[in-house]
Amino acid sequence: MSPGQEPSTGQPTARQAADRSYAAMMANARALMPRLRERAARTEELRQLPPETEKDLHDAGLFRMLQPMRVGGAELDYVALVDCAELLGRADASVAWNLANLASHHWMLGMFEQKAQDLVWGRDPDTLIASSFIFPAGRATKAEGGYRLHGSWPFSSGVASCEWNMLASVVYSDDEADGIEYRIFLLPKGDYKVLDTWNVAGLRGTGSCDVEVKDAFVADHMTVAVGDLAGGPTPGSRVNPNPSYQLPVFSLFPYVLSGVALGNAQACLDDYAEVARHRISTYNRAKLSDFQSTQIKIAEASAKIDAARLIMRSACIDAMEDARRGHIPDMARKTRYRRDGAFSVNLCTDAVSMLFAASGARGLFTTGVLQRQFRDAHAINSHLAFNFDTAGTNYGRVALGLPSENLTL
């Protein structure tokens, strides 16, 4: 009998089955890399995912990697999001960005009430859900049986491919004593309008357009309070008992997308090293691989990328272990997750910037991938989740005994 098998049946354990499912999912992602890289220029031209790329991601099951098993999803551990985004990010950061975003929304829907899950997945378990988690962009008020919602939200990535949207809003009350509440609202496509605003320098293929809602009614069961996503049992964890549906959502929010930066940086390093192996200096005909400066740049960039990978994966693995033990992280750990998520992506951005500068004029040609990797790296880093000043300030406040200023934690 091999280790990890059930003695009575000889069948693989749940852990072995999960490991095989993870390995198969990563193999599917790896197999897509060459064709995604070939399509990268067209993806930028379209400003959204090409239909064939979206089909490839569906066929590979990648959108459903974190979806509950009860509706046919793979229900992988949270770290799979980082690992898969890294692989796809080595080919095209825009594709990886949309894949990670949309896959994470299946995970989040698993925390909503069962009635919401059944309504969405009962129609089509492959359906895609967009989002914009910018709370001040919306205004909601309580109504009988639900809420009235209106607002205009930017950066709803992949929205053209989606039938639903998770929109974050502040809920206001007429009674000032009640204060305000942060809540997420799940709306069908017919309840919001997509505004074609995505004309940008980086992550051009993500189609992260604005969406507008004018006085939509959203039933109670199609919403979830941010306070219910802070770690521990959620409205959906009764039907989805896997610990991943009890993770602190917004504490781990950076890791939804951090793998994209990691993959983009790794591709940049791999491409730089490959060119340096064979390239001859224009000015003195010396081999670039013989330059000490080239060797040092490769060492420094690889150290930053390897450190970033370790930080990202460790945070996700630690969070899953906490959830398995039923342990809800305290505010110190939550702010550390945010700090490390921002810091690790900053490391990736630094690596790409250094390699771009070291490449000289070669990196300026639009026919090459280096300029895209540079643009995408800085577009990724512009996300608020990766702003180290913001994450670092809040971490420092909590470390010094002051209250957290991030109301989503």
FENVEN-V479684 format. One record per pair of residues at least 4 apart in sequence whose ideal C-beta (glycine too) atoms are under 7 Angstrom apart, sorted by the first residue. I is the first residue (numbers start at 1). J is the second residue. If there is no record, write none. Layout:
BEGIN
I:J / I:J
END
This chain:
BEGIN
1:5 / 1:7 / 1:10 / 4:13 / 4:15 / 4:16 / 5:10 / 5:11 / 5:12 / 5:13 / 6:10 / 6:11 / 6:13 / 12:16 / 12:17 / 14:18 / 15:19 / 16:20 / 17:21 / 18:22 / 19:23 / 20:24 / 21:25 / 21:74 / 21:76 / 22:26 / 22:76 / 22:80 / 23:27 / 24:28 / 25:29 / 25:61 / 25:62 / 25:65 / 25:74 / 25:76 / 25:80 / 25:84 / 26:30 / 26:83 / 26:84 / 26:87 / 27:31 / 28:32 / 28:60 / 28:61 / 28:62 / 29:60 / 29:62 / 29:84 / 29:87 / 29:88 / 30:87 / 32:36 / 32:56 / 32:60 / 32:88 / 33:37 / 33:87 / 33:90 / 33:91 / 34:38 / 35:39 / 36:40 / 36:53 / 36:88 / 36:91 / 36:92 / 36:95 / 37:91 / 37:92 / 39:43 / 39:50 / 39:53 / 40:44 / 40:92 / 40:372 / 41:45 / 42:46 / 42:50 / 43:49 / 43:50 / 43:53 / 43:92 / 43:94 / 43:95 / 43:205 / 44:204 / 44:205 / 46:50 / 46:205 / 47:198 / 47:204 / 47:205 / 47:207 / 48:160 / 48:205 / 48:207 / 49:53 / 49:54 / 49:95 / 49:98 / 49:158 / 49:161 / 49:205 / 51:55 / 52:56 / 53:57 / 53:95 / 54:58 / 54:161 / 55:59 / 56:60 / 57:62 / 57:63 / 57:99 / 58:63 / 58:126 / 61:74 / 62:84 / 62:99 / 62:103 / 63:99 / 63:102 / 63:103 / 63:106 / 63:128 / 64:72 / 64:73 / 64:74 / 64:106 / 65:74 / 65:76 / 65:80 / 65:84 / 65:103 / 66:73 / 66:75 / 66:76 / 66:80 / 66:81 / 66:103 / 66:104 / 66:106 / 66:107 / 66:244 / 67:71 / 67:73 / 67:74 / 67:75 / 67:106 / 67:110 / 68:73 / 68:75 / 68:110 / 68:240 / 69:73 / 69:75 / 70:239 / 70:240 / 71:121 / 71:125 / 72:125 / 73:106 / 75:242 / 76:80 / 77:244 / 77:320 / 78:244 / 78:247 / 78:252 / 78:316 / 78:319 / 78:320 / 79:83 / 79:313 / 79:316 / 79:317 / 80:84 / 81:85 / 81:100 / 81:103 / 81:104 / 81:255 / 81:256 / 81:259 / 82:86 / 82:255 / 82:258 / 82:259 / 82:312 / 82:313 / 82:316 / 83:87 / 83:259 / 84:88 / 84:99 / 85:89 / 85:96 / 85:99 / 85:100 / 85:259 / 85:260 / 85:263 / 86:90 / 86:259 / 86:262 / 86:263 / 86:266 / 87:263 / 88:92 / 88:95 / 88:96 / 88:99 / 88:263 / 89:93 / 89:96 / 89:259 / 89:260 / 89:262 / 89:263 / 89:264 / 90:263 / 90:266 / 90:267 / 91:95 / 92:96 / 92:205 / 93:97 / 93:203 / 93:260 / 93:264 / 93:376 / 93:380 / 94:98 / 94:203 / 94:204 / 94:205 / 94:206 / 95:99 / 95:205 / 96:100 / 96:260 / 96:263 / 97:101 / 97:157 / 97:203 / 97:206 / 97:257 / 97:260 / 98:102 / 98:157 / 98:158 / 98:206 / 99:103 / 100:104 / 100:256 / 100:257 / 100:259 / 100:260 / 101:131 / 101:157 / 101:158 / 101:256 / 102:128 / 102:129 / 102:158 / 104:108 / 104:256 / 105:109 / 105:129 / 105:131 / 105:166 / 106:110 / 107:244 / 108:166 / 108:249 / 109:116 / 109:117 / 109:120 / 109:129 / 110:117 / 110:236 / 110:240 / 110:245 / 111:224 / 111:229 / 111:234 / 111:235 / 111:236 / 111:237 / 111:245 / 112:116 / 112:117 / 112:186 / 112:224 / 112:235 / 112:236 / 113:221 / 113:235 / 113:236 / 114:118 / 114:236 / 114:239 / 115:119 / 115:221 / 116:120 / 116:186 / 116:221 / 116:222 / 117:121 / 117:236 / 118:122 / 120:127 / 120:164 / 121:125 / 123:127 / 127:163 / 127:164 / 128:158 / 128:161 / 128:162 / 128:163 / 129:162 / 129:164 / 129:165 / 129:166 / 130:156 / 130:157 / 130:158 / 130:159 / 130:162 / 130:165 / 131:156 / 131:165 / 131:166 / 132:137 / 132:153 / 132:154 / 132:155 / 132:156 / 132:167 / 132:168 / 132:211 / 133:168 / 134:153 / 134:154 / 134:168 / 135:168 / 135:169 / 135:170 / 135:182 / 136:170 / 137:151 / 137:152 / 137:153 / 138:149 / 138:151 / 138:153 / 138:167 / 138:168 / 138:169 / 138:170 / 139:150 / 139:151 / 139:169 / 139:170 / 139:172 / 140:147 / 140:148 / 140:149 / 140:169 / 140:170 / 140:171 / 140:183 / 140:185 / 141:147 / 141:148 / 141:172 / 142:147 / 142:171 / 142:173 / 143:147 / 143:148 / 143:217 / 145:219 / 145:220 / 146:217 / 146:218 / 146:219 / 146:220 / 147:171 / 147:185 / 147:218 / 147:223 / 148:215 / 148:217 / 149:169 / 149:185 / 149:213 / 149:216 / 149:218 / 150:213 / 150:214 / 150:215 / 151:169 / 151:213 / 152:210 / 152:212 / 153:167 / 153:210 / 153:211 / 154:210 / 155:208 / 156:165 / 156:208 / 156:209 / 156:210 / 156:211 / 157:206 / 157:207 / 157:208 / 158:162 / 158:206 / 158:207 / 159:165 / 159:194 / 159:207 / 159:209 / 159:211 / 160:194 / 160:207 / 163:188 / 163:189 / 164:186 / 164:187 / 164:188 / 164:189 / 165:187 / 165:192 / 165:211 / 166:184 / 166:186 / 167:185 / 167:187 / 167:213 / 168:182 / 168:184 / 169:183 / 169:185 / 170:180 / 170:182 / 171:180 / 171:181 / 171:183 / 172:180 / 173:178 / 181:225 / 182:226 / 182:407 / 182:408 / 183:223 / 183:224 / 183:225 / 183:226 / 184:223 / 184:224 / 184:226 / 185:218 / 185:222 / 185:223 / 186:222 / 186:223 / 187:191 / 187:192 / 187:213 / 187:216 / 187:218 / 191:213 / 191:216 / 192:211 / 192:212 / 192:213 / 193:211 / 193:212 / 194:209 / 194:211 / 195:209 / 195:210 / 195:211 / 195:212 / 196:209 / 197:209 / 197:210 / 198:207 / 198:208 / 198:209 / 200:204 / 200:379 / 201:375 / 201:379 / 202:375 / 202:376 / 202:378 / 202:379 / 203:376 / 203:379 / 203:380 / 218:222 / 218:223 / 224:228 / 224:229 / 224:235 / 226:250 / 226:408 / 228:234 / 228:235 / 229:234 / 229:249 / 229:250 / 230:248 / 230:409 / 231:246 / 231:247 / 231:248 / 231:328 / 231:329 / 232:246 / 232:328 / 233:237 / 233:246 / 234:245 / 234:246 / 236:240 / 236:245 / 237:241 / 237:245 / 237:246 / 240:245 / 243:320 / 243:323 / 243:324 / 244:320 / 244:323 / 246:323 / 247:252 / 247:319 / 247:323 / 248:252 / 248:329 / 248:334 / 249:253 / 250:408 / 250:409 / 251:329 / 251:334 / 251:337 / 251:338 / 251:409 / 252:319 / 252:337 / 253:385 / 254:258 / 254:338 / 254:341 / 254:342 / 254:385 / 254:386 / 255:312 / 255:315 / 255:316 / 255:341 / 257:380 / 257:383 / 257:385 / 258:262 / 258:312 / 258:341 / 258:344 / 258:345 / 259:263 / 259:312 / 260:264 / 260:380 / 261:265 / 261:345 / 261:348 / 261:349 / 261:377 / 261:380 / 262:266 / 262:305 / 262:308 / 262:309 / 262:312 / 262:348 / 263:267 / 264:268 / 264:352 / 264:373 / 264:376 / 264:377 / 264:380 / 265:269 / 265:305 / 265:348 / 265:351 / 265:352 / 265:377 / 266:270 / 266:305 / 267:271 / 267:373 / 268:272 / 268:352 / 268:355 / 268:370 / 268:373 / 269:273 / 269:301 / 269:302 / 269:305 / 269:351 / 269:355 / 270:274 / 271:275 / 271:369 / 271:370 / 272:276 / 272:355 / 272:359 / 273:277 / 273:298 / 275:279 / 276:288 / 276:289 / 276:294 / 277:289 / 279:288 / 280:285 / 280:287 / 281:285 / 281:286 / 281:288 / 286:290 / 288:294 / 289:294 / 292:296 / 293:297 / 294:298 / 295:299 / 296:300 / 297:301 / 297:354 / 297:355 / 297:358 / 298:302 / 299:303 / 300:304 / 300:354 / 301:305 / 301:351 / 301:354 / 301:355 / 302:306 / 303:307 / 304:308 / 304:347 / 304:348 / 304:350 / 304:351 / 305:309 / 305:348 / 305:351 / 306:310 / 307:311 / 307:347 / 308:312 / 308:344 / 308:347 / 308:348 / 309:313 / 310:314 / 311:315 / 311:340 / 311:343 / 311:344 / 312:316 / 312:344 / 313:317 / 314:318 / 315:319 / 315:337 / 315:340 / 315:341 / 316:320 / 317:321 / 318:322 / 319:323 / 320:324 / 321:325 / 322:327 / 322:329 / 329:333 / 329:334 / 331:335 / 331:398 / 331:404 / 331:409 / 332:336 / 332:398 / 332:399 / 333:337 / 334:338 / 334:409 / 335:339 / 335:394 / 335:395 / 335:398 / 335:404 / 336:340 / 336:395 / 337:341 / 338:342 / 338:391 / 338:394 / 338:395 / 339:343 / 339:391 / 339:392 / 339:395 / 340:344 / 341:345 / 341:385 / 342:346 / 342:385 / 342:386 / 342:387 / 342:388 / 342:391 / 343:347 / 343:388 / 345:349 / 345:380 / 345:381 / 345:386 / 346:350 / 346:381 / 346:386 / 346:388 / 347:351 / 348:352 / 348:377 / 349:353 / 349:377 / 349:378 / 349:381 / 350:354 / 351:355 / 352:356 / 352:373 / 352:374 / 352:377 / 353:357 / 354:358 / 355:359 / 356:363 / 356:370 / 356:374 / 359:363 / 359:370 / 363:368 / 363:370 / 363:371 / 363:374 / 364:371 / 365:371 / 366:371 / 369:373 / 370:374 / 371:375 / 372:376 / 373:377 / 374:378 / 375:379 / 376:380 / 377:381 / 378:382 / 380:386 / 381:386 / 384:390 / 387:391 / 388:392 / 389:393 / 390:394 / 391:395 / 392:396 / 393:397 / 394:398 / 394:404 / 394:405 / 394:406 / 395:399 / 396:400 / 397:402 / 397:404 / 397:405 / 398:402 / 398:404 / 404:409
END
